[in-house]
Amino acid sequence: MGFRTISAVDHGAAKIGLHGAFNLFSGAQFLKCSEDLLTTPNIHELEIDMHGVEQIDDAALDALLILREKAASLHRHIILSGCRKPIRKFLEAANLQ
């Protein structure tokens, strides 16, 4: 299965659902989608739903760190949700909970 992002906005909160392999090839797609949402007026929170992520690599981690920096500069909050145990352990090891 290829990588997909599904986004939605509701009452100042945006949500991106990720599905597939989150890696070097999908990181740019993810950043484009998330940056577009972060710069949308009246968005104060961005939830990244990772329940559909089957695997993750260091390039995806870099994309999440870039997103965290951009969100902080815009005074927005990032929430990671739905992480499967192996994905959660990978993120915790990188100090990105």
N, C-alpha and C positions, 0 to 999 in steps of 0.2 A: 504494500500500500504506500502511495506517495504521501508527502507531508501536506497537511491542510490546516488553515487557520479559519476560524469562524468567529466573527466579532459582533457585538451588540452593545448598545448604549441605553441606559435606563436611569433617569434621575441623578445625573452627575457621576454615575459609575459606569465604567466600560468593562467589558469582559471579552477575553480572547480565549477560545477553546483550541487547544493544539492536539493534533492527531497525526501519529506516524513517528518517523525517526527525526529527532530534533538534533541537527548536526550542522556541519559546515555549509552544506548546500541549502538547508532550510533557514539558517540563521538570518540571512539577508531578507528573506520574505517576512520572517517574524518581526525583524526590526522595522521594516517599512510599515507594516500593519500597526504595530504598537506605537511608533512615533506619530503616525497620523492620528491615532486616538488620543495620545497625550497632548497634542497641540489643539485638540478640539476645545472650543470655549466651554466653560462650565463643567469640564471633567476634572474631578478631584481624586479619583481612585481608579486604578486599573487592576483588574483581577486576571491573572494568568492561570487558566484551568488546564492542568497538565495530566488529567486522568487518561487521556488518549495517547500520551507519549509512550512509545514502546522502547525507545533507547535515546540516550543523550550523550554528547561528547563535549570535549573542552571548547570547541568553537561555539556550541550552544551556550555554554557557561559564560563565555566572553560576551555573547549577545545579551544575556540576562544582566551582566554587570554593566554594560553600556546603557541598557535601558534603565537600570537603577540610578545611574548617574544623571541621565537626562530627566528622569522623573523628579529627582531631588532638586535639580536646578529650576524646575517648573513648580516646585512645592506640591507635587502629586505623590500619592502613595501607591506602592506596588504590593499586591498580595499574590502569593503563589498558593494554589489550592489543588487538591486532587492528585497529589504526587504519589505514585506507587512506591512501595518500600525501597526498591533498588534506586529509583530516581531520587527519592528523599535522602537516602544515605549519600549519594553522590553530591547533592547540593549541600548537605550538612558538612561534608568533608571540605568543601570549598568555602565554608562559612557563609552560605547564601540560603538562609531558611526563609 
